Amino acid sequence: MDFGEISGIKEIKEMNSDRFAECPIGKSVEGKEFDLSEIEYDKSLVKNVEKNCPLEHGRWDGERGDSKWYPDPDYIPQKSNPENKTWGEILKKYRIDGIPFKDLSLIHI
């Protein structure tokens, strides 16, 4: 897609990341100095409303936040997991194969 000289946009590409440092604009400023630490600039671009809706370590069977999420059975969740169990162990314990969401919220089963 070519936008010519409109606002200097020449091409739009889909991003596979939600991190500023990994997007084309972020890469173009790599090595430049700014007022804040890199961590402050490299925050997720995802809105806080969706913060409890998984982005990684699993897959959705439909639209994110409005379908069933199937966690990676080998991944060990880092939060609220004092026993350090894998998702596979957790799912087996509760006899479920995934976690249903509706409108970005967990559906209690």
Beta strands, then each sheet from edge to edge (+ up, - down):
strand 1: 58-60
strand 2: 68-71
strand 3: 99-102
strand 4: 105-106
sheet 1: 1+ 2- 3+ 4-
end
